[in-house]
Amino acid sequence: MPPLQRITSRNARFQQWESLLTNRNKRTRAREFLVQGVRPISMAVRYGWPIKTLLYDGRRKLSQWAEHLLRSVDAERIAMAPDMLADLGEKSESSPELVAIIEMPADDLGRFSPGDDFLGVLFDRPTSPGNIGSIIRSADAFGAHGLIVSGHAADVYDPKSVRASTGSLFAVPAVRVPSPGDVMAWVDAQRAMGRSIVLVGTDEKGDCDVFDFDFTQPVLLLIGNETSGLSSTWRDLCDHTVSVPMTGSASSLNAANAATAVLYEASRQRIAARKHSA
């Protein structure tokens, strides 16, 4: 077990961790981000993410869960005052038991393991980290194999995204890619190996309603920017577009809600196909 350390002042190291909450450039340079909460930290451990440091409240009796992590996880262990931990946990009233500093994986589409049943999601230039986390959560719930965040976008590892994913970030690969060209090179490589991935965009004026499209084939679902939708480049690359039928006075769905609706339909079709073939 790594030796225990204590930090009793807001020294340079504490300030470095604090900067990971708000400074994307520092997160990227350090390749580290902060995680709090029983489920997210437990999921990170379960899926084998490298945990660099466990910060904990040195003045309280810890739960069995926290004690077990401190004993079993190969990470630096640092005790600190509750007010300092509360700052890192972004809580004003109470401090979390633990905050984990976790290493970022590489932004490599090789993290995906596509098969003949591939279902992926691409989010084009999202502005809301909360929407990124929500889509990761829905992707996990409905059996998708990964999320691509394309272009100039909010950060997958922003604390709002990490919280909104409720731990699913650690179960579903989420890869940041700068341009459509990088994604299409990967898609073309998959197609060359016999996986005929179809690019399906969501659009309120889609070619067909979502339940009229065959989602049992390999699909990369494209979700547009919250304000402007899909870029013209991605629209041109779509093989098909689908729309979610709506009633009532709403003019459109939130990007995360639209993604969830389509992922649910894809999951429903795939479950029905498996039952039919059984």
C-alpha positions as CSV (number, residue, x, y, z in Angstrom):
1,M,0.0,0.0,0.0
2,P,1.4,3.4,-0.9
3,P,2.4,5.5,2.1
4,L,-0.1,8.0,3.6
5,Q,0.5,11.7,3.2
6,R,-1.2,14.8,4.6
7,I,-1.8,18.2,3.1
8,T,-2.7,20.9,5.6
9,S,-2.5,24.0,3.5
10,R,-3.6,25.2,0.1
11,N,-0.2,24.6,-1.3
12,A,0.9,24.5,-4.9
13,R,-0.2,20.9,-5.3
14,F,-3.7,21.6,-3.9
15,Q,-4.0,24.6,-6.3
16,Q,-3.0,22.3,-9.2
17,W,-5.9,19.9,-8.3
18,E,-8.3,22.8,-7.8
19,S,-7.4,24.1,-11.3
20,L,-8.5,20.7,-12.8
21,L,-12.1,21.7,-12.0
22,T,-12.2,24.8,-14.2
23,N,-9.1,24.8,-16.5
24,R,-9.4,22.5,-19.5
25,N,-5.9,23.3,-20.7
26,K,-4.4,22.2,-17.3
27,R,-6.5,19.0,-17.4
28,T,-5.3,18.3,-20.8
29,R,-1.6,18.9,-20.0
30,A,-1.8,16.9,-16.8
31,R,-3.9,14.2,-18.4
32,E,-5.8,14.1,-15.1
33,F,-9.3,14.9,-13.9
34,L,-11.3,14.9,-10.6
35,V,-14.0,12.4,-9.7
36,Q,-16.3,12.3,-6.7
37,G,-19.2,10.1,-5.6
38,V,-19.5,6.4,-4.7
39,R,-20.8,5.1,-8.0
40,P,-18.4,7.0,-10.3
41,I,-15.3,6.2,-8.3
42,S,-16.4,2.5,-7.9
43,M,-17.0,2.3,-11.7
44,A,-13.6,3.7,-12.4
45,V,-12.0,1.0,-10.2
46,R,-14.3,-1.7,-11.7
47,Y,-13.3,-0.8,-15.3
48,G,-9.6,-0.5,-14.5
49,W,-9.0,3.2,-15.0
50,P,-5.6,4.3,-13.5
51,I,-6.3,6.1,-10.2
52,K,-3.4,8.4,-9.4
53,T,-4.4,9.8,-6.1
54,L,-7.2,9.3,-3.5
55,L,-7.9,12.4,-1.4
56,Y,-9.9,11.8,1.8
57,D,-11.2,13.6,4.9
58,G,-8.6,13.0,7.5
59,R,-10.8,14.2,10.4
60,R,-13.8,11.9,10.1
61,K,-14.6,8.2,10.4
62,L,-14.8,6.8,6.9
63,S,-17.4,4.4,5.6
64,Q,-16.5,0.8,4.8
65,W,-16.5,1.6,1.1
66,A,-13.9,4.4,1.6
67,E,-11.8,2.3,3.9
68,H,-11.8,-0.6,1.4
69,L,-10.7,1.7,-1.5
70,L,-7.9,3.2,0.5
71,R,-6.7,-0.3,1.4
72,S,-7.2,-2.0,-2.0
73,V,-6.5,0.6,-4.7
74,D,-2.9,1.2,-5.7
75,A,-2.9,5.0,-5.6
76,E,-1.3,7.8,-3.6
77,R,-3.3,8.4,-0.5
78,I,-3.6,12.0,0.9
79,A,-5.5,13.1,3.9
80,M,-6.7,16.7,4.1
81,A,-9.0,19.1,6.0
82,P,-12.7,18.8,5.2
83,D,-13.0,22.4,4.0
84,M,-10.2,21.8,1.4
85,L,-11.9,18.5,0.3
86,A,-15.2,20.3,0.0
87,D,-13.6,22.8,-2.4
88,L,-12.3,19.9,-4.6
89,G,-15.7,18.2,-4.3
90,E,-17.5,21.4,-5.3
91,K,-19.7,21.3,-2.2
92,S,-20.4,24.3,0.0
93,E,-22.1,22.5,2.9
94,S,-20.4,19.2,3.4
95,S,-17.2,17.5,2.1
96,P,-17.2,14.2,0.2
97,E,-15.5,11.3,1.8
98,L,-13.2,10.8,-1.1
99,V,-12.1,12.6,-4.3
100,A,-10.2,10.6,-6.9
101,I,-7.6,12.0,-9.3
102,I,-7.9,9.8,-12.4
103,E,-5.7,9.5,-15.5
104,M,-7.2,10.4,-18.8
105,P,-7.0,7.7,-21.5
106,A,-5.7,8.6,-25.0
107,D,-8.2,10.1,-27.5
108,D,-7.8,7.0,-29.7
109,L,-10.7,5.5,-31.8
110,G,-8.9,2.3,-31.3
111,R,-10.5,2.2,-27.8
112,F,-13.7,1.1,-29.7
113,S,-14.1,-2.6,-30.4
114,P,-16.7,-2.6,-33.2
115,G,-18.4,-5.8,-34.2
116,D,-21.2,-6.5,-36.6
117,D,-23.7,-5.0,-34.1
118,F,-21.8,-1.8,-33.7
119,L,-23.8,1.2,-32.3
120,G,-21.9,4.4,-31.7
121,V,-22.8,8.0,-31.2
122,L,-21.1,11.1,-32.5
123,F,-21.8,14.5,-30.9
124,D,-20.9,17.3,-33.2
125,R,-19.4,20.4,-31.5
126,P,-21.4,20.2,-28.2
127,T,-21.4,23.3,-26.1
128,S,-22.8,21.8,-22.9
129,P,-20.6,19.3,-20.9
130,G,-23.8,18.2,-19.1
131,N,-25.2,17.0,-22.4
132,I,-22.1,15.1,-23.1
133,G,-22.4,13.3,-19.8
134,S,-26.1,12.6,-20.3
135,I,-25.5,11.1,-23.7
136,I,-22.7,8.9,-22.3
137,R,-25.2,7.7,-19.7
138,S,-27.9,6.9,-22.3
139,A,-25.3,5.2,-24.5
140,D,-24.4,2.9,-21.6
141,A,-28.0,2.2,-20.8
142,F,-29.0,1.3,-24.3
143,G,-26.0,-0.8,-25.3
144,A,-24.0,1.7,-27.5
145,H,-20.3,1.0,-27.8
146,G,-18.9,4.5,-27.5
147,L,-19.2,8.2,-28.0
148,I,-17.2,10.4,-30.3
149,V,-17.1,14.1,-29.5
150,S,-16.2,15.9,-32.8
151,G,-14.7,19.4,-33.4
152,H,-14.4,22.4,-31.2
153,A,-16.5,21.2,-28.2
154,A,-17.1,21.1,-24.5
155,D,-14.8,18.8,-22.6
156,V,-15.7,15.1,-21.9
157,Y,-13.7,15.5,-18.6
158,D,-15.3,18.7,-17.4
159,P,-16.8,18.0,-13.9
160,K,-20.3,18.7,-15.2
161,S,-19.9,16.0,-17.8
162,V,-18.4,13.5,-15.4
163,R,-21.2,14.0,-12.9
164,A,-23.9,13.8,-15.6
165,S,-22.6,10.5,-16.8
166,T,-23.1,9.0,-13.2
167,G,-20.2,6.7,-13.7
168,S,-21.0,5.5,-17.3
169,L,-18.0,7.5,-18.5
170,F,-15.8,4.7,-17.2
171,A,-17.9,2.0,-18.9
172,V,-18.3,3.5,-22.4
173,P,-15.3,4.8,-24.4
174,A,-15.6,8.6,-25.1
175,V,-13.1,9.9,-27.6
176,R,-12.4,13.5,-28.6
177,V,-11.7,13.9,-32.3
178,P,-10.8,17.3,-33.9
179,S,-12.3,16.8,-37.4
180,P,-14.7,14.7,-39.5
181,G,-11.7,13.5,-41.5
182,D,-10.3,11.6,-38.6
183,V,-13.7,9.9,-38.0
184,M,-14.2,9.0,-41.6
185,A,-10.7,7.5,-41.9
186,W,-11.7,5.2,-39.0
187,V,-15.2,4.5,-40.5
188,D,-13.6,3.7,-43.9
189,A,-11.1,1.3,-42.2
190,Q,-14.0,-0.5,-40.5
191,R,-15.9,-0.7,-43.8
192,A,-12.8,-2.2,-45.5
193,M,-12.8,-4.9,-42.8
194,G,-16.4,-5.8,-43.7
195,R,-18.3,-3.8,-41.1
196,S,-20.6,-1.7,-43.2
197,I,-21.2,1.1,-40.7
198,V,-24.0,3.4,-41.7
199,L,-24.0,7.1,-40.7
200,V,-27.4,8.2,-39.5
201,G,-28.0,11.8,-38.6
202,T,-30.9,13.2,-36.5
203,D,-32.9,16.0,-38.1
204,E,-36.4,17.3,-37.6
205,K,-36.9,17.0,-41.3
206,G,-35.3,13.5,-41.6
207,D,-35.7,11.1,-44.4
208,C,-38.0,8.9,-42.2
209,D,-39.3,8.6,-38.7
210,V,-36.9,7.0,-36.3
211,F,-39.0,3.8,-35.9
212,D,-39.1,3.3,-39.7
213,F,-35.3,3.0,-39.9
214,D,-33.4,-0.3,-39.5
215,F,-31.1,0.1,-36.5
216,T,-30.2,-3.6,-36.4
217,Q,-27.3,-2.9,-38.8
218,P,-24.0,-1.3,-37.7
219,V,-24.8,2.4,-37.1
220,L,-22.9,5.6,-36.1
221,L,-25.6,8.0,-34.9
222,L,-24.8,11.7,-35.5
223,I,-26.2,14.3,-33.0
224,G,-25.8,17.9,-33.9
225,N,-24.8,21.0,-31.9
226,E,-27.4,22.1,-29.4
227,T,-28.0,25.4,-31.3
228,S,-27.2,24.9,-34.9
229,G,-27.5,21.1,-35.4
230,L,-25.2,19.1,-37.6
231,S,-22.5,21.0,-39.5
232,S,-22.8,21.0,-43.3
233,T,-19.9,18.6,-43.5
234,W,-21.6,16.0,-41.3
235,R,-24.9,16.5,-43.1
236,D,-23.2,15.7,-46.4
237,L,-21.5,12.6,-44.9
238,C,-24.8,11.2,-43.6
239,D,-26.1,8.1,-45.4
240,H,-29.6,8.6,-43.9
241,T,-31.3,11.1,-41.6
242,V,-34.1,10.3,-39.1
243,S,-36.5,12.4,-37.1
244,V,-38.2,11.8,-33.8
245,P,-42.0,12.4,-34.2
246,M,-43.3,14.9,-31.7
247,T,-46.8,16.1,-30.6
248,G,-47.6,19.2,-28.5
249,S,-46.1,22.6,-28.7
250,A,-42.4,21.8,-28.4
251,S,-40.5,22.7,-31.5
252,S,-37.5,20.5,-30.8
253,L,-35.8,18.2,-28.3
254,N,-32.7,18.8,-26.2
255,A,-29.7,17.2,-27.9
256,A,-29.3,14.6,-25.1
257,N,-33.0,13.9,-25.1
258,A,-33.1,13.3,-28.9
259,A,-30.1,11.0,-28.6
260,T,-31.8,9.1,-25.8
261,A,-35.0,8.6,-27.8
262,V,-33.1,7.3,-30.9
263,L,-30.8,5.0,-28.8
264,Y,-33.9,3.6,-27.1
265,E,-35.5,2.8,-30.5
266,A,-32.2,1.2,-31.7
267,S,-32.1,-0.9,-28.5
268,R,-35.7,-1.9,-28.8
269,Q,-35.2,-3.1,-32.4
270,R,-32.1,-5.1,-31.5
271,I,-33.8,-6.8,-28.6
272,A,-36.8,-7.6,-30.8
273,A,-34.5,-9.0,-33.5
274,R,-32.7,-11.3,-31.0
275,K,-36.0,-12.6,-29.7
276,H,-37.2,-13.3,-33.2
277,S,-34.0,-15.2,-34.1
278,A,-33.9,-17.2,-30.8
